[in-house]
Each structure stands twice: as structure tokens, then as C-alpha cells.
């Protein structure tokens, strides 16, 4: 079958998306486990990937505009692969922020400064050109006379596409890994929270949110879950959205195409997708769990009370032991305790910023 830009199975490199993913995952692995080998042994590769992210900005505004085409952007509003996608700019900013820490660990202050400056440039453009009052645009509006289509490199032609200012649920997707290890990229989190709320309101359908308000035919359960988890780390409770996703899976496996977890609504080629495993992240997001073993810190900011969830990243799987967060409201006061607290020995544990001791065994 001939690959085509509208074919979700087409093998586009997704260079910006995947390079940024590697940087974010390497950073999260390092901070969450305390194992440094991935950020030391692979530092030359990390430098190379970070340089690509910065070199992909050919307009001088910080936003990548080369290597932005790929399956995730194909499923969004058509403006994204034709312009400078805001979601990838946010992800690039987060990845460069992670690289700053990695470079500093390797004693490379010069490269850390370069990454920091480029991330600051992205932030400046994000605030000045992408914010539309209640949400971030899908892509920066730009004249199409000199704009190349990211799919084929040809001139996009015609007038500016109407989808550029749509609402998108993927704007803040690149923040999840840093937030899970207690790192906060240099972004306006209040605006991002408002963006999530506004985009959800504009895209919500029976089985969840579509990718963007301009494309009601594209819905991915995995991307909805990812949005929900970022929302949780920003203090927003989207846990009940899971009922919509379950209804979708029940429908697909009774009168639909069947096959277990079905990710995409609308009949495209990524219906049967392993993205459902992302659902396990609901536990950490509900607890607002961040782990930084280098700093010896576990932070918990639960999105609702009462709540009782397992803290799976802190489990001792060899011993079959899992710590739990138990939060309740007692006489108008939030009370929290950690069950199997000994599994967190040596870590400072805070709930809503307040340190708690060895409560419960």
C-alpha cells in the first residue's frame, strides 16, 4: 500500500515528537530511579537529539517547524502539520528543560545554557503568539505563501487554514513525564490548566474528547487518558471521564469491531493499539505522585478526597509489597497516611506540601 499523508500507517519519522520523547524518558528514568547510566553513557546522543530540536526552528521563534509531521499530528487539525504545532513546541520546551538538568549533571554548563536559552525563546513565543485568551492554538498562524507543508515540503498554498486556532487536548501532553518526577517546565501552568478545561469543553463527545475542536471525527482513548493525567498533576479531577472510555470499549466489543482495547474512534488504522496500558497511570495521577530519588523526595497532591490508591512505582515487587496512599476528610481536615510506609524509608514524603511521618504500616 502506498504511504500517503492521510494514512495513519504511513511511516513518517516524527522526528521532533520522538526525539523529545527520548529526552523526557531518559530524564524521568534518571530522576525516578536514581540510576545515572542513561544520562551519562548516552550523553552524546542526548546532546545530538537536543540539538536537532533546536535546529528544527528555522524561523527564529523557538518553535520547531522541521520534522513536525507524524501520526499524532496527522490525527489533529490539518493546521498542525502545515504550521508550527503548539503541542510539539511545549513538548520541545519540556525536553530542553530536562536536557538542562542532564547537561549540568555531566558538567556541561555551556550546553545547559544553550538549551535554557532556547526553551526561554519557546516560552516567549508561546505566551505572545499562541495564547488566544482561553486556550492555546493548534498551530501558530502564518502566511501560507511561504509556508511549506510538513508532509511533502511543498508550498501549502491558498489562504491561512481555519483550523490553526482550534482547541486541542494535546497541548500539554509533553509535561507528564517531568511532572511525574517533580520537575516543572518553564510554562504558565495556570494557562495550561485553563487550556485543558476549555479544550475539553469544546471537544467533548459521548466517548471522550476528540483531538481538536476542528476535527470531530478523530478520538483516541489513549490521548484522552494522557490529557486526564496531566490535568491531575495540575490539580484538576478528570477521573470520572473513565466512564466514557469504558462505555466506548463496551460498545466496540459488543456491537462494534471488537478485539479488546480499541483506541481510536472513527475507523482509522490505529484502532487496535497498545495505548490502553497508559490507563495504569491513573493511580499516580489521582495521587498527584511525583518521585525524585536524587532529591530523596516523594510528593503527593491527591486530586480528590477521600482517596485510596496504590503507589505502584514505589512497590517492592520482589517482596510483593505495595505502599498505598489513604486520604480522608476528618472533622473538616484532610488526613493522609501511607500504608507500608517502610517501603519509602529514606525518602521525605509530603502531602499537599506538608511532611508526614511513618503513619501506618
C-alpha positions in Angstrom: 0.0 0.0 0.0 1.4 3.4 -0.9 2.0 5.7 2.0 0.1 8.9 2.0 0.0 11.8 4.4 -3.6 11.0 5.4 -2.8 7.3 6.0 -2.2 6.7 9.8 0.1 3.7 9.0 2.4 5.8 6.9 6.0 5.6 8.2 6.8 9.2 8.9 9.8 9.7 11.1 8.0 12.0 13.7 11.5 13.4 14.4 10.5 16.2 16.9 8.0 14.0 18.7 10.3 11.0 19.1 13.5 12.9 19.9 11.7 14.8 22.6 10.2 11.6 24.0 13.6 10.1 24.4 15.0 13.1 26.2 11.9 13.2 28.5 12.0 9.5 29.2 15.8 9.5 29.9 15.3 12.4 32.3 12.3 10.8 34.1 14.1 7.4 34.4 17.1 9.1 35.9 15.2 11.1 38.5 12.7 8.4 39.4 15.2 5.6 39.8 18.3 7.4 40.7 20.3 5.4 38.1 22.5 7.7 36.2 23.9 5.5 33.5 21.3 6.5 30.9 22.2 10.2 31.2 25.9 9.7 31.4 26.6 6.8 28.9 24.2 8.2 26.4 25.0 11.9 26.9 26.5 12.3 23.3 23.2 11.0 21.9 21.2 13.3 24.2 23.2 16.3 23.0 22.6 15.3 19.4 18.8 14.9 19.9 18.5 18.2 21.8 20.5 20.0 19.0 18.1 18.6 16.4 15.2 20.1 18.4 16.8 23.5 18.4 18.0 23.3 14.8 14.4 22.4 13.7 13.5 26.1 14.3 14.1 27.8 11.0 12.0 30.9 11.8 13.9 32.2 14.9 10.9 32.0 17.2 11.9 28.8 19.0 9.1 26.6 17.7 10.2 23.6 15.6 8.9 23.7 12.1 11.0 20.9 10.6 10.4 17.3 11.4 6.9 18.0 12.8 4.9 15.7 10.6 3.9 12.3 12.0 0.9 10.2 13.0 -0.1 12.2 16.1 -0.2 15.4 14.2 -2.0 13.7 11.3 -4.8 12.9 13.6 -5.1 16.5 14.7 -6.5 19.6 12.9 -4.9 19.9 9.5 -3.3 23.2 10.5 -0.7 21.3 12.7 1.5 19.7 10.0 1.3 22.8 7.9 2.4 25.3 10.5 4.3 25.2 13.8 2.4 22.9 16.2 2.0 24.3 19.7 1.8 20.8 21.3 5.3 20.0 19.9 6.6 23.3 20.9 5.5 22.7 24.5 7.0 19.2 24.4 10.3 20.6 23.0 10.4 23.2 25.7 9.9 20.4 28.3 12.6 18.2 26.7 15.1 21.1 26.6 14.4 21.8 30.2 15.1 18.1 31.0 18.3 18.4 29.0 19.4 21.4 31.0 19.5 19.1 34.1 21.2 16.3 32.3 23.9 18.6 30.9 24.5 20.0 34.3 24.9 16.5 35.7 27.6 15.9 33.0 29.4 19.2 33.9 28.4 20.7 30.6 27.3 24.2 31.7 27.8 25.6 28.2 25.3 23.3 26.6 22.9 23.6 29.5 22.9 27.4 28.9 22.2 26.9 25.2 19.2 24.7 25.9 17.9 27.0 28.6 18.0 30.0 26.3 16.2 28.1 23.5 13.5 27.0 26.0 13.1 30.6 27.1 12.6 31.6 23.4 9.8 29.0 23.0 8.2 30.3 26.2 8.2 33.8 24.9 6.6 32.8 21.6 4.1 30.6 23.4 2.9 33.4 25.6 2.9 36.1 22.9 1.6 34.3 19.8 -0.1 31.0 20.8 -2.3 32.1 23.7 -5.8 33.0 22.5 -7.4 34.1 25.7 -8.9 30.8 26.9 -6.7 28.2 25.0 -3.6 27.7 23.1 -3.9 27.4 19.3 -3.2 24.2 17.5 -0.5 25.9 15.5 0.9 29.4 15.1 -1.0 31.2 12.3 1.4 32.0 9.5 1.0 33.2 5.9 0.9 30.1 3.6 2.5 31.8 0.7 5.9 31.0 2.1 4.8 28.1 4.3 5.8 24.6 3.4 3.6 21.6 4.0 5.4 19.5 6.6 4.2 16.3 4.9 5.8 16.9 1.5 7.8 20.1 1.7 5.7 21.7 -1.0 4.0 25.1 -0.6 0.8 24.8 1.3 -0.7 27.5 -0.9 -4.1 29.3 -0.5 -5.3 31.2 2.4 -4.4 30.6 6.1 -6.2 27.4 7.2 -9.1 27.9 9.6 -8.0 25.1 11.9 -5.0 26.9 13.3 -6.9 28.4 16.2 -8.8 25.3 17.2 -8.9 23.8 20.7 -6.7 20.7 21.2 -6.5 18.2 24.0 -2.8 17.6 23.3 -1.2 20.9 24.1 0.2 19.9 27.4 0.9 16.3 26.7 4.7 16.7 26.9 4.6 17.8 30.5 3.5 14.5 32.0 7.0 12.9 32.4 8.6 15.9 34.0 5.7 16.4 36.4 5.9 12.7 37.5 9.4 13.4 38.8 8.7 16.8 40.4 10.1 18.9 37.6 8.1 21.8 36.4 9.0 23.1 32.9 9.0 26.8 32.4 5.4 27.2 31.2 2.4 29.1 32.5 0.6 26.2 34.4 -2.4 28.3 35.1 -2.9 28.9 31.4 -2.3 25.3 30.6 -5.0 24.3 33.1 -7.4 26.7 31.5 -6.4 25.3 28.1 -7.2 21.8 29.2 -10.6 22.9 30.6 -11.5 24.9 27.5 -10.4 22.3 25.1 -12.3 19.6 26.9 -15.4 21.6 26.9 -15.0 22.3 23.2 -14.2 18.7 22.1 -16.3 16.5 24.5 -18.5 13.8 22.9 -20.2 10.7 24.2 -17.0 8.6 24.4 -14.5 11.3 25.3 -12.8 14.3 23.7 -11.8 14.5 20.0 -8.3 15.5 19.3 -9.3 19.0 18.4 -12.5 21.1 18.0 -11.8 21.3 14.3 -11.8 17.5 13.7 -14.8 15.8 15.4 -14.0 12.5 13.6 -10.8 11.8 15.5 -11.0 10.4 19.0 -8.2 8.5 20.8 -8.9 7.0 24.2 -5.1 6.9 25.0 -4.8 10.6 24.3 -7.8 11.3 26.4 -6.1 9.4 29.3 -2.9 11.3 28.8 -4.8 14.6 29.0 -6.6 13.4 32.2 -3.2 12.6 33.8 -1.6 15.9 33.0 -4.8 17.5 34.4 -4.4 15.6 37.6 -0.9 16.9 38.1 -2.3 20.4 37.6 -4.9 19.8 40.3 -7.8 19.0 38.0 -10.0 16.0 38.7 -10.9 14.2 35.4 -11.0 10.7 36.8 -14.7 10.3 36.1 -14.0 10.6 32.4 -13.1 6.9 32.6 -16.8 6.0 32.5 -17.0 7.4 28.9 -13.9 5.4 27.8 -15.4 2.2 29.3 -18.7 2.8 27.5 -16.7 3.1 24.3 -14.8 -0.1 24.9 -18.1 -1.9 25.8 -19.7 -0.6 22.7 -16.8 -1.6 20.4 -16.7 -5.1 21.9 -20.4 -5.7 21.7 -21.7 -4.2 18.5 -18.5 -2.7 17.1 -15.3 -4.1 15.7 -14.3 -6.0 18.9 -10.8 -7.1 19.7 -10.2 -6.0 23.3 -8.8 -2.5 23.8 -9.8 -0.2 20.8 -8.1 3.1 20.9 -9.4 5.1 18.0 -12.9 6.1 17.2 -13.7 6.9 13.6 -12.4 3.9 11.6 -8.8 4.7 11.1 -5.9 2.2 11.0 -4.8 2.6 14.7 -7.9 1.2 16.2 -6.2 -1.8 17.8 -3.4 -0.2 19.7 -1.4 -0.9 22.9 -2.1 2.6 24.1 -4.6 1.2 26.7 -1.7 0.4 29.0 -1.5 4.1 29.6 -4.5 3.7 31.8 -2.3 2.4 34.7 -1.1 6.0 35.0 -4.4 6.9 36.6 -3.2 5.7 40.0 -0.2 8.1 40.0 -2.2 11.0 38.5 -5.0 10.6 41.1 -2.5 10.7 43.9 -0.5 13.6 42.2 2.5 11.3 42.8 6.0 12.6 41.9 9.2 10.8 42.8 12.7 12.3 42.7 15.1 9.8 44.2 18.1 12.1 43.6 16.5 14.6 45.9 15.1 11.9 48.2 11.6 13.2 47.8 8.1 11.8 47.3 5.4 14.4 46.8 1.7 13.7 46.8 -1.1 16.0 45.8 -4.3 14.0 45.5 -7.0 15.3 43.2 -9.9 14.3 45.4 -10.8 13.3 49.0 -11.5 10.6 50.1 -9.0 8.6 48.0 -7.1 5.3 48.4 -4.7 4.3 45.6 -1.6 2.1 45.3 1.7 3.9 44.8 2.9 1.4 42.2 6.3 3.0 41.2 7.3 2.6 44.9 6.4 -1.1 45.2 8.9 -3.8 46.2 7.8 -6.3 43.5 10.3 -9.0 44.7 8.7 -8.9 48.1 5.2 -8.5 46.7 4.7 -5.3 48.8 2.9 -2.2 47.6 2.6 1.1 49.5 -0.8 2.8 49.5 -2.0 6.4 49.9 -5.0 6.7 52.1 -6.6 10.2 52.3 -9.8 11.1 54.1 -11.6 14.1 55.5 -11.9 14.1 59.3 -13.7 16.9 61.1 -13.2 19.2 58.2 -9.4 18.4 58.0 -7.6 16.4 55.3 -5.9 13.4 56.9 -3.4 11.3 55.0 -1.3 8.3 55.8 0.9 5.9 53.9 0.3 2.2 54.3 3.5 0.2 54.2 5.5 3.4 54.9 8.6 1.4 55.4 8.9 1.0 51.6 9.6 4.7 51.4 12.3 4.7 54.1 15.0 7.3 53.4 12.5 9.5 51.4 11.0 12.7 52.6 7.2 12.3 51.9 4.9 15.3 51.6 1.2 15.6 51.1 0.0 19.0 49.8 3.5 20.2 50.7 3.3 19.1 54.3 5.7 16.4 55.5 4.2 13.3 57.0 5.9 10.7 59.2 5.7 7.0 59.4 1.9 6.7 59.6 0.5 3.2 59.3 2.3 0.0 58.5 
